[in-house]
């Protein structure tokens, strides 16, 4: 498993449900947590590491002090959302690109944990934003899709640079 970078087409694929939470799923989630920490992220979707399954991991924004507080969500879905907020977002798969996005300020999410039990989480502010961002990944949506026309224009050069740097082999 390794982090995929824009413009890798696998980042635009809609993830498939996890049929059963087993040892393979737990091992992949553990590896994803390590990748997330190695890249200093606070969230990582399975599609970002080339695993086309509906699963994401969330860490702590406190970095090393937050190790061990990670959570894994399998087959997540937002069941309700409320409020609105604007905050700056970035993405491990789009290094160096940041923009302000408008998202719901509170979400309620249901998912399975690594034991296959249903969990329900009410999240606000940063965690709500992370959940929405990661579920977007599972739906094949990159945060740059949600940018305003002005922000899209502002990051156009950076996107071209990423396209050149991370273009799949053989495509010129």
N, C-alpha and C positions, 0 to 999 in steps of 0.2 A: 504494500500500500504506500502511495506517495501522494502528496498534495498536487492537485491539478491546477493549472493556471489558465486564465482567459488567454486565448479564445478556444480552448479545448472544447469540442462539441459535446462531450459527455456532461459538461456543466449545464447544458440546456435540456437534458433528458429528464423526463418525469420518472421519479423513483417508484419501484414496485414495492408492495407491502412485504413485510417480513412475515413469512408463513408460520414460523415457530421460533420462539426464543430458546436457543440451545447453546452449547459450548462454542460453536463457531461464531455465533452472533456476539457472545460475551468476549471472545478473543479479539474479534474485529473492533468492538467498541473500546477495548483496552488499548489497542494499537492506535485508534483514532484519538484517544485522549493524549497519548504520547505525542502524536503529530501536532495536535492543537497546542500543547505546551511548547514543543520545539519551535513553533512559529509564533509563539506569544499571542495566541488567540483566546477568545472567551467563548467561542462556539465553533462547531465544525459539523457539517452535514456529510453523510456517507457518500453522496454524489461528488463531493469535493475531493474524495480520494479514490474515485473510480469504482465505488461499490454502489450499484444501482438499487439501493434498498431504502425504505422509509425509516431512517434512524438518524438522530443527531445527538451530539454530546455538548454539554455546556460546562464551562469551568468558571472560575472566579476571576473577576477583574483585578484582584489583588496579586496576581502572578504567583510566585513561589509560595507565598503565605497561604494561598488558597488551594494548594495541592491537596488532594484527598477529598475535596468538597464537590468534585465533579458529579454530574448527573447524566444519565443516559435515558433517552426517550425513544421508544420503539413504536412505529405506526402512529405518530402524533397527529392530533387534529385540534384545531381551535374550535371550541364549541360556543364561545361568546367573546365579544370584544366591545369596549366602550372607550369613550374619551378620545382625545387626540393630543399628540405632542410632536414636536420637531426635535430631532437630534442628529448629530453627525454619525455617519456610518462608514465603515470600511469593510474590506473583505480580504481574507487570506488569499483567495484565488485571484484577486485584483490588487496586487501590492502597490501601495503608494497612492491609491485613488480613494478620496474621501469626499463625501457630500452630505448635505443636510436633507433628511427625508422626513416626511410626515407619516406617522403610523399611529395605531391605537395605543393609548397610554395604559390600558389594562386589557389583559386577555385571560380567558380560562381555557386551559388545554387539557385534553385527555390523551393518555398514551399508555403503553405498557412499560414496566420496568424490566430489569435484566432477569427477574424471576418469572416474568410473564404475567404479573399482576397488574390490574388496571390502576393507574394513578391519575389524580386530578390535581392540577396546579393552577392557582390564581397568581398571576404575575403582573407587576407594575413596572413602569419606567424602563430602566435598562434591560432587565430580564424580559419584559414584554417585547421590547424591540428585538432582542436576540432571538427569541422564539419565532417571531414573525419573519425575521431574516432567514433563519435556518429552514423553516417550513417553505419559504419561497424557494430556497435551493432544492428542496425535495420535489417541488412542483416545476423545476426547470427554469425558474425566474431568478435572474441576477439583479442585484440592487441597482445597477446602472439602468435597467429597464424602467425603473420608477423615478428617474431623475427628471427634474424640470428641463424644459428646452434650454434654458440659460446654463444650467449645470452640465447638461449633456455636451453643450458646445465647449464649456470650460475644460472638460476632461478629454475632449476628442484627441488631442495630441498624445496624452498619456495612454489612451486606449490603442492608438496606432503603434506606439512603442511596445506595448505588451504583445500586440498581434505579431509584430516583427520578432520579438525576443522568444515568444513561446509558440510560434506557428508550428503545427505538426510537421514532422519530417516529410519531405517530398512535396510539400505545397509551397509554391513560390508565385 
